[in-house]
Amino acid sequence: MSNSKKYLFPFILVTSLFFLWGFIHNFDPILIPHLKRAFSLTTLQSSLIDSAVYIGYFVMALPAGAIMRKYGYKAGIITGLLLFATGSFLFIPAANTQQYVFFLGALFIIACGLAILETAANPYAALLGSPEKATQRLNFAQSFNGLAVTLAPMIGVKVIMTEGLPDAQLNAMSEAARVTALASEASSVKMPYFVLGCILLVVALFFAFTKLPEIKSGEEGESKSVFHALKHRHLSWAVAAQFFYVGAQVCIMSFFILYAMTAVHLTKGEAGRYLGLGCGMAFMIGRFAGTFFMRFIEPSRLLALYAFINILLCLVVIFGQGMITIYATIGIAFFMSIMFPTIFALGIKDLKSDTEFGSSLIIMSIVGGAFLPPALAYIADTTKNIQYGYIVPLISFVVILYYGLQGYKVVSNKKVIRDEKILPGL
């Protein structure tokens, strides 16, 4: 059997994971305004939803790499799915106790599972085939993450973001009655997260009883340490670029509904539709389009071009007025679509025995999603203008632009390997 046929079914199975974690991540933009209202939170307090998720990534990324090195990719995937399911089921007691901190705890456990899944699935998808097509292959798998970006907000608005009582009626209630009425709205999360948890258990069983090929990352040998892996210059820059990319993506997606309702005065329903059919669809189309463009344009050049365009679009989001800012945000979603898988694939290129540690480090850098959204929220709360907060993703795209121009280059034996070509040394 040829390698392409041998790897086809495992690649399809692993690609399903990209959809699952994309789906849960894109419930967060629904949770933020929903729990903000239910618990009367400030913008900064509501941003802790993202912080809980991405701190989980930071904490679990290195243990995830250790699991992969000792037990293999399959064990890592099953472990990640079980943690993911556990966190989903914990939304039920969190809603029953009506405590915001319990929601954050459930999200943290989900994130620990996602960290293991992403540490396993990203390099596994990249390695399931010829090395020269690794970036294209990973972008294609990540395209189904983009499909989830489209579907999750539309589903989330219908099943989670209930309209609830009008503000005027809530303000007329006693404090105790108002708290009870708002907290009861939080219970709408129980059924969707219970269903998700059940689906994840089924998927975990499917992986448990399916034979997956064990893929070697490169030359034989034992990676010395995380610090040894960081000696690869292009990996160090990938860690920095991914930190800022994930922070920018979370800022753009998680605050979209608040931005649309505050700066453009859209309703919840309208904002949710623009998030799903606008940003989500643009993100998904961007992933498929980017995979196609990479047949003709080097991944690093396409990454740099997209980062530059997003810098310009961020200026429109910050200083524009009316619906043009919404359309600019949708444009940002399109052009940031290829960034995560492209940075990842370029970052683990030629790491050989350091691949697992390199993958863990890039997944750890997802913690940017914990730090940058609170920065945006702080600027928004301080200036009383959410648009000014978008200076945070603008700066992030500047860092990614540099990575696409210079930081991605593999330095090996005094030569710089540029994508698939070897160019003269520095």
N, C-alpha and C positions, 0 to 999 in steps of 0.2 A: 504494500500500500504506500502511495506517495505521501510525503510529509504534509502536503496541502490538504489531502483528504483525511489524513490521520488527525490533523489539528482542527478540522472544520467544526465538528460537533462540540469539542471542548471550548472553542472560541465562541460559538453561539451561546453556550451555557454561561461562560464567564461574562459575556456581553450583557446578559440579563441583569447582572449585578449592578452595572452602570445605571440601568434604568431605576432599580430599586433605591439606590442611595440618592440618585437625583430627585426621585419623587419625594423622599422624606425631607431632603434639604429644602425643597421648594414648598413645603408646608410651613416653614419658618416665617416667610413673609406674611402668611395668614395669621400665625400664632402671635406675632409681635403686636399688631393693632388690636387683635382680639383680647389677649391677656392684658394689654395696656389699659383697655377700657374696663375689663372685668375686675382688675385689681387697682385701678386708679393710679397707674404708674406714670412717671416722667418718661421722656424719650430716652434718657440715659438708662433708667432702670429697665425699660423694656429691651434695650440693646443687650442686656445680660443673657437673653435667650441665645444670641449668637455666641456670646462669650463662653457660656456653659458648653456649647457644642464644640467650639474650636479648641478650648482648653483640653477637652477630652481627646482630641486628636494629638495634641502635644504630649500628653501623659502616656498615651498608649502606643505611639508610633515605634519607639525603640523596642518595647516588648513584642510588638507585632513582628518586627524584623527577626528577633530571636526565635519566635515560634516558627517562622518560615525556614530559617537556617537549620533548625533542629528537626522539625516534623514535616516540612514541605508546604507547598502552596495550598494543597487540598485541605489539610488540617487547619491552616490559617483561615481559609474561606469559611469553613464550617463553624469555627470558633467565633468569627466575626458575625455570622448570621444569627447564632444563638444569643450573643450579647445584644444585637440589634433587636431581636424579638423580645428579650427581657425588658429592655428599656421601653418598648412600645406598650407592653402589658402594664408597666408601672404608671402609665398615664391614668389608669382607672383609679387606683388609690390616691393619686395626686389630685384628681378632680373631686373625689369623695371627701378628702380632708380640706379642700379649698385653700391650700397653701401654695403660694407662688414658688417658694423655695423647693417644694417637692417636684414641681414641674421642671425646675432647673436640674434637679438630681436625675430625673428620668431622661432628660435630654443629654446629660453628661454620659450616662450609661449607653444610650444609643450611639453617641459619638465614639465611645471606646470601641464598639463593634464596627462602626464605619471605618475607623482608623485601621483596624486589622484587615477589613475587606479591601480598602483602597491600597494598602501596602502590598497586599497579595495580588489583586486583580490588575492593577496598572502594569507592573513589570511582566506579569504572566501573559497578558494580552500582547504586550510588545514583543515577547520572546516566542510566541506561538507562530513562527514562520520565519521568513528570510529577514536578516538584520537590516538590509537596505530599505525595507518597507515598514520598519517598526513604527516610525512616526505616523505614517498614513494609517496603519492598522489601529494604533491607539486612538487616533482622531476618529476613525470610523466607529470603534466601540463606544467612545465618548459621545458620539452623535445620539445614541439612545438615551444618554443622560440628558441631552437637549430635548428629546421627546418628553421626558418627565418634567422638564422645566415648563413646557407648554401645558401639560395636562394637570399637574398638581395644583397650581393656583386656581384654575377654574373649578376643580373638584373641591378644593379646600374652602372656597368662598361659599359653596352650596352646603357643605356638610359641617363646617366649623363656624364660619362667621355669621351667626344668626343675628337678625336685626335687633332683637331685644326691645326693651322699653325705650320710648323717646326720652331725650335728655330732660325735657321740661317735667315729665312725670317723675323721673328719678330725683330731680332736684327738690321736688315737693315732698318726698318721703323723709321719714326719720333716718338718721345715720345708720341704725341697725338694719332697718328694712332695705335701705339702699345697698348696703354691703351684701345682704343676702340675695337681693335681686341680681346684682352684678356677678356675684360669685357663681350663681346658678348657671349663668351663661357659659362659664368655663367648662361645665359638664358636657358640652356638645363635642368635646374632643374624644370622649371615651369610646364610642363605637368605631370611628375610623381607625384609631390606633389599635383597638382590639382586632379588627379585621386584618390590619397590616401585620400584626404579630403572628396571627395564624398563617398567613401567606408565607411569612419568613420561615416558620417551622417546616412547612411543606417543602420549600426550596432547599432548606438545610438537609432534609431527608433525601431529596433528589441528588444532591451532591454526594451524600454519604454512600449511596448505592451506585454511583456512576464512576467508572474507571477513568481517571484523568492522567495524561502523560506527565511524567516528572521532567521538567525542563531545566537544563543547566544554564546558568547565566553567562558562562564564558569559560575561560581557562580554569583548570583545576587549581585549587589552592585555598587556603583559609584566610579570610580577611582579618587583618590584625586588630583593628578597632575602628570605632566611629571616627576618631581623629585621623586615622590613616586614610579613611575614605575622603575626608574633607581636604586632603592634600591635592585632590583633583580640582583644579581651578574652576573648571566649567561646572562641577557639582556645587561648589560653594556659591557661585553666582546663581545657579538654578534654585538653591535654597532661598536666597534673598529675593529673587524674582517671583518665586511661588508665594512667599510670604506676602508680598505686596499685591500679587494678582488676586489671591483668595480674599484678602482684605477688601480689595476694590470690588470684586464680584458680590461679596456679601453686602457691602454698602449699597451697590446699585440695586440689587434684587430685594434685599430685606426691607429697605426703606422706601421702595417704590410706591407702595400704597399710601404711606404717610406723606410722601412728597406730593403725590398726585392730589390727595385730599387737601393738603395745606397750601401748596404753592399754586395749584391750578384749579382747586375747588371742585374736583370731581367727587361723585358719590362713591361709597364703598364698592357697590356693584360695578360701576364704570371703571374704577381703578383696578379691580380684580380682573376684569375682562382685558384691559390694556396690558396688565402684567402677564396673563396667560397667552392671549392671542397676539399680543404685541411683543413684549420682551421674550416670552417663552418661545413663540414661533420663530422669532428672529434668531434666537440662540440656537435652536435646533437646525434651521436652514443654514446658519453660519457654519455649524459643525460639518454638515454634509458638503457644503460648498468649499470649505477649507480643505477637506480631504481631496476633493477634485483639483483644486488649485495647486496642491502640493505635487501633482504630477508634472507641473511646469515651472513652479517657483520653489526655490529652496525654502524649507520650513523656517529657518532663521530670518530670512528676508521678509517672508510673509508676516511673521510675528512682529518684526520691527515696523512694517507698514501699518499693520492693524493698531499697534500701540500709538503711533503718531496720529492716526485718524481719531482715536479715542481721546487723545489730549485735546484736540480741537472740539470734539463733541462735548467734553466736560465743561469747556468754557461757555458753550451755549446753555448747558444745564444750570450753570452758576449765575450767568448774567442775563439769560433770556427771559421772556415773558410769555405766558399762555401755553397753548398746545405745542408750540415748537419745541419746548423743553421736554415734553413727553416723547415726541418723535425722536429727539436727540438721544434720550435715554434708551429707546428701543434700538437706535443705531449702535449705541455702545454695547448692548447685549449681543448684537450680530458680530461686531468686530472683536469682542473678547471671547467669543465662542471657542476658538482654537487654542487659546493661551494655555490653559492648564495642561492638556495632553502634550502640547508641543514643548513646553518648558520641561515637563516630566521626561519625555523621550530624549530630548537633547541632554538633559542633566544626567541620565544614567548611561549614556552612550560610552562604550568602551571602558566601563568600570570593572568588568570581568568579575573577579571574586569579591569585589566591593559592592556588587549590585544590590544585595539585600540591605546592607547598611545605607547605601546611597538612597534607595527607595524609602527607607524609614526616615531619613533626614528630610527628604522632600515632603513626605507626608507630615512630619513634625512642623514644617514651615507653614502648614495650613493654619497654624495658630494665629497667623495674621488676621484671620476672620474673627478672632476674639479681641484683638487690640484696636484694629482700625475702625470698626463700627462705633465703639464708644467714643472714639476721637471725633467722628462725624457728629454723633449725638451731642457731645459736649459743645462743639462749635454751634450747632443748631440751637441748643438751649441757651447758650450764652448770648448769641446774636439775635435770638428770636426770629431767625430766618434759616429754614432748613436748606435753602439753596447754597448758602455759604459753606455748609458742611461738605459739599462735593469737591472742595479743594483736596480732600483726602484721596479719593480715587484718581484725581488728576495727577497728583504727585506719584501715585503708584504706577501709573502708566508711563511716567518718565523713566522710572527704574526699569520697567519691562522693555522700553525702547532701547536702553543701553544694553540689556541682556541680548536682545535680538541683533544688535550691531556688533558687539564685542564679547560679551560675557559668556556666550555659548561655546566659544572655540575650545577644542580639546587640545591641551598642551601635552605632547608626548615626545620624548627624546629630542627636545629642542625644535619640534615642528608643531605647527598648528593644523589640526584636522578640521576643516570647515565642512560641516554636514558630511557628505560622502566623498569629498575631495581633499587631498593633501596639498596645502599651499606652502609657500616659503615661510621660514620661521619668523619669529617676532622681530 
